[in-house]
Amino acid sequence: MPKLSVHLVTWNGQKYIEECLNSIYNQTYKDFLLLIIDNGSVDETIKIIDNQFVPLFGQRIRFLKNKENFGFAKAHNQAVLWTDSDYIMVLNQDVILEPDFFSQAIEFMEEHKESGSLSGKVLKWQFISNEDLKKSKKSVIIDSLGLKLFKNHKVIEIAAGQKDKQKYSEVKEIFGPSAACPIYRRKALEDIRYNDEYFDNDFFSYKEDIDLAYRLQWRAWKSYYLPQAVAYHDRTAQNKKNTKGLKFLKFRKHKTKFVNYHSYKNHLFVLIKNLSPKNFKRYFLHIGFYELKKLLFILFFEQSTLPALKEFKRKYKNIREKHRFIMKNRLLKDEDMRKWFN
């Protein structure tokens, strides 16, 4: 088995798939297996992969086709169980990689055995026209340098929307990587495994990266931002910092009901699963005020998200069981976790 396995979950990705897969094929580091899991695409995605890229990659590709959309979490759990590499890249279809991304990332993680996960420098892949790939360009605007967690447990992408500068050229320890194109150490994923889950199947899609980052931290695995590994991402579900008042209302309206539903539900899952009792008590006012504002907003302006509370209630018992598992097996002290609460 190669040292690295690249797990790409596709779903109606014909707009991106050629550029994404070409960027993988052109990597200078060749000791990898590409595992593609399609989640029931109904556009040209499957045809493009079968006709162009299965012959191109040859023995270095596996292409599996689910008949329905199993979601991000379950599909990537399938991929982890079906491979046996030392390192795993979880890749979104709307990402393109610079040719030395793999070599930079693997070299760093080989030298830093305490690292459980890694984020590269993810910049924006900007589109002038939403549907025309030829009218797109790489930019110097940051999409994500990793995840930043606040005391109220709002999570943002580090430096999102800012122009890339010299100060972002240093390796830094972070809370965890965004799910666009992180690399994980398999040993770390096995360390936090719950039954056959690495990512939480209850999440379906969105915020699995936050949950996984939290669980890796509890088990004392470090995460790093590596600026030498560069990628470009066309983010569908934006997470901006400056979205207050009317700007926030406008921003939420541009997100789909699907995104809002799963994002809200999964945020609650993250809280229930990963907050220790002491840290919850310490930050109760921060968290409670933030959650109250969100609930009031949903009640008055976004009733389509309310059914997420029903699913949250239905799965609450299972989420609490996972919380007990995490707390029983954690290695980090409460005060050590608090260093990530900005």
FISE-201676 format. One record per residue (C-alpha): residue in one letter; y, z, x. Coordinates in steps of 0.001 Angstrom, whole numbers, plus 500000, padded with zeros to 6 digits. Layout:
BEGIN
AYZX...
END
This chain:
BEGIN
M500000500000500000P503469499147501368K505836501972502313L508262501095499485S507622500054495901V510465498584493886H510164499319490169L512193496985487993V512110497447484212T513407494358482387W514530493878478814N516312490719477688G517772490345481165Q517969486588481567K521679486892482377Y520956488899485539I517364488431486587E517688485522489013E520467487132491060C518708490511491015L515347489155492174N516873486857494791S518622489882496314I515236491635496559Y513537488596498069N516273488307500728Q515869491871501998T515448492146505773Y512912494946505201K509654493341504043D507211496257503699F507575496558499931L505808495777496673L507813494625493662L506482495900490341I508197494432487288I507559495915483849D509010493940480966N509742495979477840G509179493304475217S511902490788476096V512473488041473544D514842485917475637E513986483793478724T513404486758481070I509592486517481150K509626482743481559I512067482910484481I509997485556486285D506673483782485697N507886480328486694Q510240481106489565F509515484488491085V505806485212490727P505049482157492951L507938483039495297F506896486662495973G503161485926496010Q501114488996496982R504203491222496989I504743491146493232R503026492611490162F504308491620486725L503272493652483683K504361492936480113N504691495592477447K504574494257473892E507356496618472818N510310498447474326F508893501711475702G512290502734477058F513470503417480594A511621506689481156K508127505758479975A508164502348481662H509183503845485005N506566506569484636Q504011503790484213A505238502218487425V505074505435489454L501503506083488294W500448502526489155T501739502548492744D501079504663495808S503982504025498205D505832506681500215Y509133505677498632I510115504364495218M513202502419494219V514114502569490531L516093499402489919N518172498161486988Q518126494462486166D521936494284486357V522024495168490074I522180493019493195L521484494429496660E522903493623500062P520155492263502388D519874495448504484F519763497922501570F516038498703501952S516136498966505756Q519151501302505745A517701503546503021I514165503830504406E515359504482507966F517588507311506731M514911508953504592E512353508694507381E514761510651509598H515635513198506891K512357514628505611E514187517101503360S515644514242501295G514110513775497875S516479511076496691L519203508765497908S522147506865496487G523700503907498216K527288502786497830V527198501123494414L530182498848493790K531059496914490660W529613493476489968Q532551492146487986F532416489476485314I535354487332484291S533268486007481410N530607488312479985E528008485566479661D528705483313482641L527061484495485869K528989481852487833K532188483618486823S531201486877488462K531996488362491833K531270491299494057S534159493728494152V535468496631496216I535736498822493106I533293501721493079D530697502032490344S528956505152491668L528499507175494841G526205509606493059L526471512174490266K529094514914489979L528453517912487727F531168520115486213K531051523730485028N530949522541481410H528082520219482410K529960517023481916V528588514543484450I530493511639485976E529855508994488613I531559509989491852A534702507913492547A533975505507489668G536766502969489214Q538390503734492565K538859501211495341D536465501594498246K538186503340501149Q537405504675504608K536881508184503215Y533810506892501366S532168505772504627E530573509116505492V527079510291504620K527273513217502188E524922515495500302I525228514967496533F523799516510493370G521743513381492718P521850509580492459S522741507459489467A519795505533488004A521121502035488825C519278501728492151P518211505121493570I515410505608496061Y513079508594495646R510507510127497956R507141510063496179K506271513522497515A509396514870495776L508526513164492490E505019514594492608D506530518011493275I508478517996489983R505865516153487923Y505163517501484438N501777516240483190D502151512452483623E505938512511483500Y508381512120486366F511199510923484157D511121512712480804N509572510499478095D511477512393475401F514708510898476730F513665507248476124S516849505921477794Y520035507348479372K520675510540481375E517129510661482799D518748510488486228I520740513678485550D517641515528484372L515634514364487379A518436515268489801Y518565518772488304R514794519268488599L514726518041492209Q517530520472493056W515599523366491506R512723522502493843A515116522439496852W514925518694497499K518175517345498899S519936514201497761Y522242512068499888Y524891509400499540L524365506689502172P527366504314502406Q525566501821504655A523235500858501769V525391498711499479A524651497393495989Y526606495913493072H526174496927489425D527393495565486100R527319498785484102T526780498485480340A527269502157479431Q530373503187481358N531100506805482253K534793506975483075K536858509962484113N540175509231482437T539108508919478809K541259511362476885G542822511233473446L543207507734472036K541731506232475209F538552508203474559L538359506966470953K538740503375472094F536156503866474817R533551505329472443K534007502470469978H533039499985472682K529731501777473306T526807500824471100K525291503196468532F522087503093470587V523885504332473713N525847507037471873Y522735508277470044H520523508658473119S523312509854475407Y524229512728473092K520632513752472394N519675513583476054H522697515550477183L521487518397474967F518004518021476437V519442518342479955L521184521590479007I518161523178477343K515746522132480080N517697522865483214L520227525655482676S518919528983483882P519672531982481633K522075533503484183N523989530278484731F524180529666480997K525726533103480454R528131532600483343Y529409529257482051F528951529846478323L532653529417477485H532977526213479546I529852524698478026G530436525975474496F534004524623474275Y532944521219475626E530022520987473194L532155522062470249K534688519306470991K531924516712471128L530322517924467909L533638517842466039F534336514352467317I530925513147466099L531370514822462707F534738513167462074F534645509887464001E531038509001464889Q528654510006462112S526179507362463284T525290509717466148L524427512664463860P520721511686463497A520399512548467194L520553516204466138K517475515718463967E515516514326466898F516817517138469081K515565519686466544R512211517931466236K511622517951469997Y513225521311470741K509938523195471110N508640520673473626I511898520762475585R511783524564475717E508261524381477116K509524522101479869H512354524569480539R509832527368481049F507879525165483450I511011524394485494M512159528022485647K508697529275486581N508388526848489507R511957526724490816L512719527517494460L516527527559494302K518478530683493363D521038530602490550E523957531005492947D522694528144495115M522574525825492119R526114526824491187K527541525138494259W527186521847492337F529241523067489357N532738521734490079
END
